[in-house]
Structures are given as C-alpha cells and as structure tokens.
Amino acid sequence: MSEVLGLAGVSVVRGTKTLLDNIDWRVAEGERWVILGPNGAGKSTLLQIAGARMHPTRGVAGILDEVLGAVDVFELRPRIGVASASLAHQIPESEKVLNVVVTAAYGVTGRWREAYERDDERRAFGLLDEWGVSTFFNRAFSSLSDGERKRVQIARALMTDPELLLLDEPGAGLDLAGREGLVRRLSELAADPMAPSTILVTHHLEEIPPGFTHALLMREGGIVAQGPIAEVLTEDNLSTTFGLPLAVTSSAGRYTATARS
C-alpha cells in the first residue's frame, strides 16, 4: 500500500504552548482512521496539518507524496476533502445547497457571478443524492438542520474526488437519530473500496462507524496509542487518554465507554 500521510517528529508550538509534541504517524492508502481524545488533546491541530492548512513548527509532514514547505499548498489542497466546523462558518448563510457543494471544485466557499460547468453541477447533485439531501438542493444552507448541514459538508468534501478525506467531529451537535444516520452513511463510505483514505476526529466512541480500520489516541498534544482499531481501543488505553477509569464494550463494530465505579 502507498502512503497518503507521513508525519515524522511533527510538533506545533504557539508561544509557550505546545499543541502537538513530536508526532510520528503513517496513514496508508485505503485505511480508515479515527482520532480520539479529550478537549485540547491536539486532534484538530493534527487534522489541520494533514489538510495542509498548517505547517509544523518542527518535523516533516508528507502528504500525498508532497512535503509541506516544499509544495504549493494551493495545488495540494484540492486533493484533500475537508469537512469541519471552521469551514462551515466560511459558507455564506444564503448560499444554496447545490452551490455549497459545486464551489468545492473551484476552491471557494461562495458562488458569485461566475458560471460553472454542467458536469460539475451534475456531480454535486449526485453527491447530495448519495448523502440523502438532494431534495434541499435549492434551499439556503443556513435553513438546514445540523444533521443535514453535516451531510452537505461531506458531499462538498467529496466533490473533487479527493485522495484523502478529513472529517472533524461530523457528529458534534447531532441528536441520536442524526448521529446514527451519519454513522450508518460513514460506515457505508468506509466499506467502499473506491472511497478515499479517511481520517475522522471525534470525542465519542459511539460515533465510530463500523468498518474503520485504525485508531489514534491523543492526550496533551501527544500520542497515547495508535494502530489497528481493536488493538488500540482497550480499557487501559482509553482510560489513560481520557484520564478516567473506563469500561469499554464493543458489538458489531460499535464501541461504548462508561465510567467504572
């Protein structure tokens, strides 16, 4: 398998605070990773490095056979699909749902007066249909529910047929039905051999879709454990990660954690 992401000794320092501390991590083509850890663990910072949105203070970050600092990131970024709260905040409130997706092909988050190719619009509509939100194509993005907006964002992230897909807390703010619907669709995506290598950030074991292959656990900017998901999501590793004695159960590829009394 070829490598889509390779970090060696990567650290990110801002002032006196170390956000990432000497990270070594490899993601191979076809792997589906989940990153877990408490608030402030460095998960989103790590995803910004992986998405070529941030350069490390120290170390080497290789992404899709390119090295940050030696590549034009504006040429690299279209090869990486990203869905995150920070990106969603850049989308104009009145933007039509179809435009939210189709503009990804042009590297922008708001449509102005430019004309887009019909093939791009057809692909955008097809992705909306795959994620169950095509009936909203002409509605304003801001009028959708949280769950609907999350699915539109993932459709947008897939618009450029990326080689790497990064999902930053896609289940945040969803109710039970919305979360379970999203987990099901992400599990289907994970099972698709043509889908890009995927990295999903979450706080909650319950949001890990069946079919994800690997896990990375983080605490205070460092790595607690990484590797095949069944080997990493142990009670000892998760208790260390979250600083709380945890009981972990798994069934049919779904995980649950509760505090031990």
Order of alpha helices (4+ residues) and beta strands (2+ residues): beta-beta-beta-alpha-beta-beta-alpha-beta-alpha-alpha-alpha-alpha-beta-alpha-beta-beta-beta-alpha-alpha-beta-beta
